[in-house]
Amino acid sequence: MKSWHLAALCAAALGLPHNAVAADVDWNEARKFWSFQPVSKPASPAVKNGSWPTTEIDRFILARLETAGLNPAVVADKRTLIRRATFDLTGLPPTPEEIDAFLADKSPKAFESVIDRLLASPHYGERWARHWLDVARYAEDQAHTFGVKPNTEAYRYRDWVIDAFNADMPYDRFVKLQIAADLMEHQPDRIGDKAALGFFGLGAQYYKGNDRAAADEIDDRIDTMTKAFLGLTVSCARCHDHKFDPIPTLDYYSLAGVFQSTKLANVPLATKEVTDRLESMQKQLDASDKQMKEFVRQEKLQWAKPRMDEVVPYMLAVWQVRAHRQSNPKYSTAEQATLDKLDVAVLDRWFKALQPDSKTAQGIPTLDAFRKLPLPAKGKAVEVTPEVRKAAEAFLTLIRAGMAANDALAPIVKKGANGSADRLRQDMVGFLFADNGVYPITDTGMMARLNAEKKSRLETMKSELDRLKKDLPPTPATAHGIGEGTPADMKVLVRGNPADQGELAPRRFLHVLTGGHPERFTKGSGRLELADAIASKDNPLTARVLVNRLWQWHFGRGIVATPSNFGQLGQRATHPELLDYLATRFVASGWSIKAIHREIMLSKVYQLSSVDDAKPQAANRDPQVVDPDNNLLWRASRSRLDVENWRDALLAVSGQLDPSFGGPTTDLGSVSNRRRTVYAKVSRHELNGLLRLFDFPDANISSERRVDTTVPQQQLFVLNSPFFIGQAKALAARVQKESPDDTERVRRAYLLTYGRPASDAEVVLALRFLGGKDDPTEAKSNQLTRWERYAQVLLAGNEFLYVD
Amino acid sequence: MLSRAGTGLGTLGLASVLSDAGLLAAAPAAIAPGRNPLAPKSTHFPARAKRIIHLFMNGGPSHVDTFDYKPSLEKYNGQKPPTSATKTERVTGSTLMMSPFKFARHGRCGLNVSEIFPNVAKCADDLCVINSMHTNIPNHEPSLLMMTCGDNQPIRPSMGSWLLYGLGAENQNLPGFVVFCPGKPVVGPQLWANSFLPGIFQGAHINNSSLDPKSVIPHLHNGSLTRAAQREQLDLLKQLNEMHLAQRSGDNPLEARIQSLEMAFRMQFEAQDVFDLSKETQSTRDLYGKGQFGEACLLSRRLLERGVRMVQIFTGGGQPWDDHGDATAHAAKAKLVDQPIAALLTDLKRTGMLDDTLVLWGGEFGRTPTAQGAKGRDHHSQGFTVWLAGGGVKGGMTYGATDEFGIAAVEKRTHVHDLHATMLHLMGLDHEKLTYRYGGRDFRLTDVHGKVAKGIFT
C-alpha cells in the first residue's frame, strides 16, 4: 500500500506523529487517487448483446459481465418484483390487492406505475429515513446516564428526515441543513428544517470527568460528518497525519476549530419574528405579573406591619394565661383578653401557636426560649416579670428586622429555602403570617380590606394579565441542535493530547478537496461555508458517496463496498463508470434521490431473478464459479428483512399495524405498541433487546451498513415471544374471519404472508397439520389453536424473512 | 453424536455451519452472511486458557486494604507523605491513613492478605497478584469503560465481545459471553457492549437479583405449547423451509436459519438446565454460600464447563466498593464475595478446570492511601491491584509494586491495556492481530497500546 506522501510515510514508519505543512505536499499528486478526481461523464459502454439492456445502467452492468464471460439471470416474475420493490421502497409487504392490480396491468409501464405509486407513498420516507438514521448514528440518549438528560425532542430530527425523503428534498439542501440550518434563511413554512441540526445536536455527549471529553465530542462530530457526507475517515488524522489518505493533522484541526466554535443548543422551530414576538410578549407579561404581585405584596405588608405592635401585648397575655392556670386551670383566654383589651380570637391563636407542641414555633430560638420561661408557683400572684417582657421584646426585635427585608412576605409563598439565617427569617415570618400562622394573610382577607379604588385597580391589572396570557402565542417546539459559539481557530493537538498544543490550524476545508488551497472561513464558526463546500457539485465525493449509498440500500452491496470510506483502505468501485454516471445524473436531476431510485429500479439489472438460473451458455462461464458473491450483479441478491421491516411486516399481515405517522418516541417493550418500528426509541445506553438481537447498529457510532447474523437467540424470539405469538394469533383470526373454509384460509394466508398462491402440496401439508390431534394428556397444556400454531409457522418461515 | 450434543457442543447436523475455523485469519472484518459468527475459531498460537471469569469488584476496592500491604502507612499514619513526589491525583486526601484491617501472611508463598478475605487467603498459592496496575482517570465511568472495553469513552467493544469475535463459542446453545449483575452497574450495558462488532457478540446480561431458569435468557421458555406440540410445529416449519430452500439451492443464509431454529429448540431445554441450581448437590451449594454473588459464581462454573467463553460477575448494582466515607465498610463488601470466590477457585481446581480457566479479580481502580474525610478513601488510578489465577499464570506470586505508601505503581508498571494484552495472550490471541476493520481503521481491544506481561506465565 502506497502512503500518500513521503513525509507521512517516514513518520508512520517511525511511529511518529507528523504534522504536515500544506507546502510539503504535492496536492496535484494527492488528488490523482480515483475518488478525488472530478466526476466524469462516462460514455455509454459498448455491449455485445445490444438487445438486453433497457437502460443505461444495464449497459454498464452488462459490459462488465461480458468482460467476465458471464450471462445475466432472467428477469424475475411479477410477484417477486412487486414484493421486492414494495419492501425496498416502503419497508412493508405488498397487499394481495396491490399484487392483483399489478398482475392485471399488462402495460409495459406496469412496473413503472408500481414504482411511482410506492415513491409517492408516505411510507417511503419511513423506510428510507431509517437508512440515513443509521449513518447519522441517530439516538435519543447517551451511552451513560451521568449528568445527561435524554433528548426528549429527538424525534423531531427523525421526523424531519422522514419528511425530507418524502418531499424528495434536493440532497445538497439536505446536507446543508444538517450542518448549518441555523445559519440559513428559512421560508416561514419550512421553519421545521431547523430540526435538521439534530445531526450534530443528537451527537455524543461524553462523561465530563475527563480533560479529553470535549475533544472526544468534537471527534464524534468530525467522524460522523466526514464519513456520512464525504466517505472519508478524517478522524484518523486526529493524532497523526492520516496514514493512507492525504489528510494532514492540520486539516483535522481546521475542521475541529469549526466545531470548537459551535455549541449544542435547543433550537426553537419558529421564525425569528415569531420568537421575537414571543419574547417581547413574554417580557410584557412578566412585567405585568410582577407589577400585580408587587401591588398585592404592598397591600399585605401594609396590613401586616401594624400587627408588630401587638406582638408584645399578646405574648405577655399568653404567658399570663399560662401563669394563671397554674392555680386556676379554668382561667380562660377570654378573661385575659378582656383584662388587656385584646381580641380574644387573636389571643386564642397566639396561645395555640405558643403551646409546647406548636409546629409553627419550632426551630425559632427566641420563641423556644419564651415557651420555656418559668411560671410562678401555684398560688403565687401572676405578675409579668422583666424577664418575660424581655423575652417577648427579643422576638419583636427579630421579627421587625425580618420584616424589613425587601421581600418580607415572599417566604409565605415559597417555603423551604436553604441557608440558616434566611430560613430562620422565613420561619418567623411564617409563624406570624403564613396560612397556619397567627395572622394568616390570605388573598381573600386582603381583598376584603381593599377600598373600592384599589379593588378596581387590582381588577384592571388582573384582566390585563389574563389578556396577555391568553394572547401569548404557544411556545414553539424546540429541536436538539447546535448554534454558534465563540469563533476561534484551534491549535493542532500533538498526538491528540490537549496538553500539547502545536501550530495554529485556521478554520477551513480540506486541502485535498480544494486543490491544496483552502480558503479561510470568515463567517462566524465557518459552518455555513463548510456546508457549502461539502454540498457543492464540484466536490468529487458528495454525490458519488450518496448514489453509492442508494445503490447499496437497493442491492445490498455498494458499487464501492465500503460506503463510508472512499479512501485508500476502502474498496475500489466494481463499476467506476457506473458510479460516475449515477453521480452525474444525480446532480443533473437537481440532487433528486427519487430520480435515482427510478433510474435504478427501472433498470433490468434491478429486476433480475435471485434464483441462480443463469445457466452457462456456450462459450460462457458458470457465474457460480466465477462470481459466487455476485459482485458483478448477474442476478439479484436475496436479502433478509431488516428488523424494522420484519416487525412491521408481521404487524401488517396480521392486520395489527397502526400506520400513523410521526410523533414522540414509542416503546417496543410495550405489547400494545403497533406502530412502525422507525418510531421506536433508539437508545445508546441500552438498546431495545429486539433491535439488538436482529443486528440494529450501535448508535454510538455512524453505521455504514447492517451486518446480518443468524443465531438461535433470534429464533427464540420467533418461537416464544409474546409479540410473535400475538401476531400469529391475529393472523389466524384474520384469515378465519376473511375466508370461509380451511382450504381458502390457507390460500389467503399464503397470499398475505408470501404474496403468492399456495401450491397444492402446501395446502395438503397445511390441512394435515390443521386436522391433527394433540395427545389427550397434553391437550390442556396447549394454549394455541391449531390455526394459531400454523399461522406462527407461516410467519416464522424463511420465505417471510427473506426477499427474493 | 447424541451424547456430544448433550454436553453442549450442539454439533448435530451442523457440520457446514461450524466448519468455519479460520475465518479470523482470513479476513478480520468479514462476518460472512450465512456463516455462524459464533462458530469456534482457531487461535493465533496455542492457548493457555480457554475461558475467562472476571470477578468484578465494581466501585474500586482499596488495594492497601486488600492485597497490597503497606507497613509504612502504619508508621506514617496521619502524616503527609514524606516525599513530594508521591502525590495522589485527587485533592481530597492529604494525610496517609493506615489500613483499618490486619494483614497476615498466607500459603507457602507467604502472600500478605487482609483479614477481610480469610477464605481467599487460603488460596494464596493459586493467586498471581499484580500490585502495579494503573489506569488513566480516577473516575468510575471512564475507568469502568477502560477495564471492560479498553477505552475511556463508550465507543469500543468489550473484552468479552472481542473474545467471541476472535474465538467463537464452544457451545452454540448458550450465550458465549454472560454478565451477572443484580440490577445495573454504573455506566450500564455499555460495559458489555459489542459496539461496532455484530450485535451477537454482546454480553448477555443476567439480572441475578432473582434467578428464574425460564427467563434468564429472553424468550427461553414457551408457555403456550408442550414440547411435543412445539416439536410438531417445528417439523412443519422445517419441511416448509426445506421446500423453499430446494427451489433456491445452496443458499447459506437460508440453511443457516433452518439450523438456527433447531438450535433454538434445543437451547430452550439446555439453557434452562444450566441455570437450574437445584441440579447441584447441597454440599456444593453450601460451599458457594447463599448470596447473589455466590449463586452467580456457581452458575458461572456451570456455564464455563459447558463452553461459555467469558463470564463477568459484578459485586452488585451501582458501585458497591465505593467507600468514600469509611474504609472499614470494605469488610461488608468482602464478606459478600470472599467465600464464593474461594469456593470457585477450589471447585475449579478440584475438577482440573482451573488449569485452562483464567480468573481475574479486581475493580476499575484502587483507592487513595491518604484519608478522605476522617476515615474514608477516594478514587485512585496511579496504582492499584488486581489478581489472576489459573489459565497459565503462576500462582503464589506478586508482580510489580507500588511505592512504599501504595500511591503510584513504580515497579513493572502494568496499565489496563497491558492486562488486556496479557489476558488475550493467555487465550491464544495476539492483541495486535485481533483486529476489526471499522470506518477505515483496524481497531483492537488494546488500541495502540499494550505489552504482554510474560513474567507471570507458567
Interface residues (C-beta under 8 A of the other chain):
Chain A: A143 H144 T145 F146 A204 Y206 Y207 G209 N210 R212 A213 D216 D223 K227 T233 S235 C236 F244 T562 S564 N565 G567 L569 G570 S610 V611 D612 R638 R640 R684 H685 E686 L687 G689 R692 L693 F694 D695 F696 D698 N700 I701 S702 S703 E704 V707 D708 T709 T710 V711 P712 Q713 Q714 Q715 L716 F717 V718 L719 N720 S721 I725 A761 E762 L765 F769 G772 D774 D775 E778 S781 N782 Q783 L784 R789 Y790 Q792 V793 L794 A796 G797 N798 E799 L801 Y802 D804
Chain B: I31 P33 G34 N36 P37 L38 I137 N139 E141 P142 N152 Q153 P154 I155 Q172 N173 P175 V186 V187 G188 P189 Q190 A193 N194 S195 F196 P198 G199 I200 Q202 I217 P218 H219 L220 H221 N222 G223 S224 L225 T226 A228 A229 Q230 E232 Q233 L234 L236 L237 Q239 L240 N241 M243 H244 L245 Q247 R248 S249 G250 D251 P253 L254 A256 R257 I258 S260 L261 M263 A264 F265 M267 Q268 R437 Y438 G439 G440 R441
